[in-house]
Amino acid sequence: MIACVQAWPVDTLLSGPVVEHLLATVREALTNVGKHAQAARASVRLSVDPTRCRLVIADDGLGLPEATHGSGGLGLPNLRHRAEKCKGTLSIEEAPEGGTVLTWSVPLDA
């Protein structure tokens, strides 16, 4: 399901580097959901204001195996690196109702 909450083009508030990292993050996160989560649903929410870009991707899949938290492939470390490169943060948490919630947040003055 895709829902649009805001009616203005987000690209008017985002700069080139943030857009590049944002798109790569969406691509990698959704690839991870498709490959690993065995999810029936996933949602993508993007909020942008004059100071911050916040991406939240949630799924109703299996959640993160313990091994994923400390090691594994390069996907999650790359997402964290992209956030840090933009002076932002990445958090990955298990959803209370099952699944995973990834939050990628970067300031727009970086």
C-alpha positions in Angstrom: 0.0 0.0 0.0 1.3 3.5 -0.9 0.0 6.5 0.9 1.0 10.1 0.3 0.6 12.3 3.4 2.3 15.4 2.1 1.3 17.1 -1.1 4.4 19.0 -2.1 7.4 17.6 -4.0 10.0 16.4 -1.5 12.8 17.1 -4.0 12.3 20.8 -3.4 13.7 20.3 0.2 16.4 17.6 -0.6 19.9 18.1 -2.0 21.7 15.9 -4.3 23.8 13.8 -1.8 20.8 13.2 0.5 18.6 12.1 -2.5 21.4 9.8 -3.6 21.7 8.2 -0.2 18.0 8.1 0.4 17.2 6.3 -2.9 20.0 3.7 -2.3 18.7 3.2 1.3 15.1 2.6 0.0 16.4 0.2 -2.6 18.6 -1.8 -0.2 16.1 -1.9 2.6 13.3 -3.2 0.3 15.6 -5.7 -1.3 16.3 -7.0 2.3 12.6 -7.3 3.0 12.1 -9.2 -0.3 15.0 -11.6 0.3 15.0 -12.2 4.0 11.8 -11.1 5.8 9.2 -13.4 4.3 6.8 -10.5 4.8 3.3 -10.2 3.6 3.4 -6.4 3.8 5.8 -3.6 3.9 5.3 0.1 4.3 7.5 3.0 3.3 7.0 6.4 4.9 9.0 9.5 4.0 8.7 12.7 5.9 10.7 15.8 4.9 10.6 19.2 6.6 13.1 22.1 6.2 15.4 20.5 8.8 15.2 16.7 8.5 14.5 13.8 6.2 13.1 10.7 7.9 12.5 7.4 6.2 10.7 4.6 8.0 10.4 1.1 6.3 8.4 -1.4 8.3 7.5 -5.0 7.5 5.4 -7.8 9.1 8.1 -10.5 8.4 10.2 -12.7 10.6 12.2 -9.9 12.3 16.0 -9.9 12.5 17.8 -13.1 13.4 20.3 -12.6 16.2 23.3 -13.1 13.8 22.1 -10.0 11.8 22.6 -7.6 14.7 26.4 -8.1 14.8 27.5 -9.6 11.5 26.2 -10.8 8.2 26.2 -9.1 4.8 27.1 -5.6 3.9 23.6 -4.3 3.4 22.8 -3.0 6.9 26.3 -1.6 7.5 26.1 0.2 4.2 22.8 1.8 5.2 24.3 2.9 8.5 27.3 4.3 6.7 25.0 6.2 4.3 23.2 7.8 7.3 26.4 8.7 9.1 27.9 10.2 5.9 24.9 12.6 6.0 25.4 13.2 9.7 22.3 11.1 10.5 21.3 7.9 12.1 20.0 4.5 11.3 18.0 2.4 13.7 16.7 -1.1 13.1 14.2 -2.5 15.7 11.8 -5.4 16.0 8.2 -4.2 15.7 6.1 -5.0 18.7 3.6 -6.9 16.6 6.3 -8.8 14.7 8.5 -7.8 11.8 11.2 -5.1 11.5 11.2 -1.3 11.5 14.1 0.5 9.9 14.4 4.3 10.5 16.9 6.4 8.5 17.0 10.0 9.6 19.3 12.7 8.4 19.5 16.5 8.9 19.1 18.6 5.9 21.7 21.1 6.9 24.5 18.5 6.6 
